[in-house]
Amino acid sequence: MASRRCLRTLTKTTPFLFRNPSSLRSLTMSQFHHADNSSPIFAKSTSVFVQWPHLRCFSSDKQDDRSHEDDNSEDYDDDEEEDYEDDVVSVSSGKKVYTAEEKEAEAASIGYKVVGPLGKEDTVFKPYEPVFAIVQIGSHQFKVSNGDSIFTERLKFLEVNDKLILDKVLLLGSASQTIVGRPIVPDASVHAVVEEHALDAKVIIFKKKRRKNYRRTKGHRQELTKLRITDIQGIEKPQNVLPEKPSKPAKKEQENVAVTA
């Protein structure tokens, strides 16, 4: 019976015992044997629930203020996330974003002007014209005529089938006249179309330092742009007259020589 009473008192006073661990030391077996409903242990155990008041807010103003603060914090967090995403995109891409004016100025410094995509009515291959021009693209010069194709270093802001105008014309020539620029011929231009973007053949770069155990081998493929010349403007174009083919001479009749017996 004593053990049952001990178990009952322990189960009833569990919240109080765990709340005040020091009370476990003060309990003795005599208290468990003579435990009644009027004992101070039960009085303290009943008062445990009174010491845990719940916080209640009956004011609607406070709730509105809290909801308003939460909305502001959410908006602020959204703005921060958008700014952070923009920064991440700009850093991860690693490419400079050009405006329309910057693109035009960059292309003009190289020596060309972007016109736009090739239309359906535009003809790329035209009849040959006996006119040539020397144009400068970047730091290179090319001698071109109507229908030629050239490879240049990769040109910016251009896609395949885009039209462009080469402005830096250094010389124009034909069978009847020659125009030399100082350094550029005024009112002269060469029209072209982008055919493809390609890579040049690989170039091997080998470095060595003797007696230092230093050897480095690298490969490089230059990016190229293939252009098709469609028209040359700024010079009078002579008429392309095809020479007549000479007629074949008549075959001489072989004289039959009679062989006398």
C-alpha positions in Angstrom: 0.0 0.0 0.0 2.8 2.4 0.8 4.4 1.9 -2.6 1.0 2.6 -4.3 0.6 5.8 -2.3 4.1 6.9 -3.3 3.3 6.4 -7.0 0.1 8.3 -6.7 1.7 11.3 -5.0 4.6 11.3 -7.5 2.2 11.2 -10.5 0.0 14.0 -9.0 2.9 16.2 -8.1 5.0 15.7 -11.3 4.5 19.3 -12.7 5.5 20.8 -9.4 8.5 18.5 -9.0 9.9 19.3 -12.5 9.3 23.0 -12.1 11.2 23.1 -8.8 13.9 20.3 -8.9 15.1 21.3 -5.5 11.9 20.0 -4.0 12.9 16.5 -4.9 15.7 16.7 -2.3 13.3 18.0 0.4 10.8 15.1 0.0 11.2 12.2 2.4 9.5 8.9 2.7 7.5 10.1 5.8 5.8 12.8 3.6 4.8 10.2 1.1 3.4 7.9 3.8 1.3 10.7 5.4 0.3 12.5 2.3 -3.2 13.9 2.4 -5.3 16.2 0.2 -4.5 19.1 2.6 -0.7 18.7 2.2 1.2 21.7 0.9 2.4 19.6 -2.0 -1.0 19.4 -3.5 -1.6 23.1 -2.8 1.5 24.0 -4.8 0.6 21.6 -7.6 -2.8 23.2 -8.1 -1.2 26.7 -8.3 1.2 25.7 -11.1 -1.4 26.4 -13.8 -2.1 29.8 -12.3 1.6 30.9 -12.8 1.5 30.5 -16.6 -0.7 33.4 -17.8 -1.4 33.6 -21.6 -0.7 36.9 -23.3 -3.8 38.2 -25.0 -4.2 41.3 -27.0 -7.7 42.7 -27.4 -6.8 46.0 -29.0 -7.4 46.1 -32.8 -5.0 49.0 -33.2 -2.0 46.9 -32.1 -3.0 44.1 -34.5 -3.3 46.6 -37.4 0.0 48.1 -36.6 1.7 44.7 -36.6 0.1 43.7 -39.9 1.2 47.1 -41.4 4.7 46.6 -40.2 4.7 43.0 -41.6 3.5 44.3 -45.0 6.2 47.0 -45.1 8.9 44.5 -44.2 7.7 42.1 -47.0 7.8 44.9 -49.6 11.3 45.9 -48.4 12.5 42.3 -48.6 11.0 42.0 -52.2 12.9 45.1 -53.3 16.1 43.8 -51.8 15.7 40.4 -53.5 15.1 42.1 -56.9 18.2 44.3 -56.5 20.2 41.3 -55.5 19.0 39.3 -58.5 19.9 42.1 -60.9 23.4 42.3 -59.4 23.8 38.6 -59.6 22.7 38.6 -63.3 25.1 41.4 -64.2 28.0 39.8 -62.4 27.4 36.2 -63.6 27.0 37.3 -67.3 30.2 39.3 -67.3 29.1 41.2 -70.4 28.8 44.9 -70.7 25.3 46.1 -71.6 25.5 48.7 -74.4 22.9 51.3 -75.3 21.9 52.1 -78.9 24.2 55.1 -79.0 27.1 53.2 -77.5 26.6 50.4 -80.1 26.7 52.9 -82.9 29.8 54.7 -81.6 31.6 51.4 -81.1 30.8 50.2 -84.6 31.8 53.5 -86.1 35.2 53.3 -84.4 35.8 49.9 -86.0 34.6 51.1 -89.4 31.1 49.9 -90.1 27.5 50.7 -89.6 24.7 48.2 -88.8 21.7 48.5 -91.2 19.5 45.6 -90.1 18.5 42.1 -91.2 18.4 41.1 -94.8 15.0 41.4 -96.5 13.3 39.0 -98.9 13.5 41.4 -101.8 17.3 42.1 -101.3 19.6 40.3 -103.7 23.0 39.3 -102.5 24.6 38.1 -105.7 24.6 40.7 -108.4 26.3 40.9 -111.8 30.0 41.6 -111.8 31.0 45.2 -112.0 34.6 46.2 -113.0 35.1 48.3 -109.8 37.3 47.7 -106.8 37.8 49.4 -103.4 40.2 49.3 -100.5 38.4 49.4 -97.1 39.7 49.4 -93.6 38.0 47.3 -90.9 39.6 47.7 -87.5 43.4 47.6 -88.1 43.2 45.6 -91.4 42.8 46.7 -95.0 41.1 44.6 -97.7 40.8 45.0 -101.5 37.3 44.0 -102.5 35.0 44.1 -105.5 31.4 43.2 -106.1 30.7 39.5 -105.1 33.9 38.9 -103.1 33.9 37.3 -99.7 36.4 38.2 -96.9 37.1 37.1 -93.4 37.6 39.7 -90.7 37.9 39.6 -86.9 34.6 39.0 -85.1 32.4 42.1 -85.5 30.2 43.1 -82.6 26.4 43.6 -82.6 26.0 41.5 -85.8 24.2 38.3 -86.5 24.0 36.1 -89.6 22.2 37.7 -92.6 22.6 41.2 -91.2 23.4 44.1 -93.6 26.2 46.5 -92.8 27.9 49.5 -94.5 31.7 49.8 -94.5 32.5 53.6 -94.2 36.2 53.7 -94.1 37.0 53.5 -97.9 40.6 54.4 -98.6 40.6 54.0 -102.4 38.3 53.5 -105.3 39.3 52.3 -108.7 38.0 51.3 -112.1 39.3 50.9 -115.6 38.8 54.6 -116.3 39.6 56.4 -113.0 41.1 56.1 -109.6 40.0 58.0 -106.5 42.5 58.2 -103.5 41.2 59.3 -100.1 43.0 61.6 -97.7 42.7 59.4 -95.7 39.1 58.5 -96.5 37.1 59.0 -99.7 34.1 61.2 -99.0 30.6 59.9 -100.0 32.0 56.4 -100.6 30.8 53.2 -99.0 30.9 49.5 -99.5 27.8 47.4 -98.7 28.1 43.9 -97.3 26.1 41.0 -95.7 27.2 38.7 -92.8 27.3 35.2 -94.0 28.6 33.4 -90.9 30.6 33.5 -87.7 33.4 31.0 -87.6 36.7 30.1 -85.9 40.1 30.2 -87.5 42.6 27.3 -87.5 44.2 26.6 -84.1 47.5 28.3 -83.4 49.8 26.6 -80.9 51.6 28.9 -78.4 54.6 27.2 -76.8 56.8 28.8 -74.1 60.0 27.4 -72.6 62.7 28.5 -70.2 65.8 26.4 -70.3 67.2 24.9 -67.1 64.0 26.1 -65.2 61.8 23.1 -65.9 59.3 25.5 -67.4 57.1 24.5 -70.4 53.7 25.9 -71.3 51.6 24.9 -74.3 48.4 26.7 -75.2 46.0 26.8 -78.2 44.1 29.7 -79.7 41.4 29.9 -82.3 40.5 33.4 -83.5 36.8 34.3 -83.9 36.1 35.4 -87.5 33.2 36.9 -89.4 32.6 36.2 -93.1 31.3 39.1 -95.2 29.9 39.0 -98.7 30.4 42.3 -100.7 27.2 43.3 -102.5 27.8 46.8 -103.8 30.4 49.6 -104.1 29.2 53.2 -104.2 31.0 56.5 -104.8 32.5 55.9 -108.3 31.1 55.8 -111.8 30.7 52.3 -112.9 31.5 51.6 -116.6 29.3 49.3 -118.5 30.3 45.8 -118.4 30.8 44.9 -122.1 31.7 41.3 -122.7 34.2 40.9 -125.5 33.1 38.9 -128.5 34.7 35.5 -128.9 36.9 35.2 -132.0 35.5 32.8 -134.6 37.5 29.7 -135.2 39.5 29.7 -138.4 38.3 27.4 -141.2 40.1 24.2 -141.6 42.4 23.9 -144.5 41.4 21.3 -146.9 44.0 18.8 -147.2 45.1 18.3 -150.7 45.1 14.8 -151.8 48.4 14.0 -153.3 48.1 11.3 -155.9 50.7 8.8 -155.4 52.0 7.6 -158.7 52.8 4.1 -158.9 
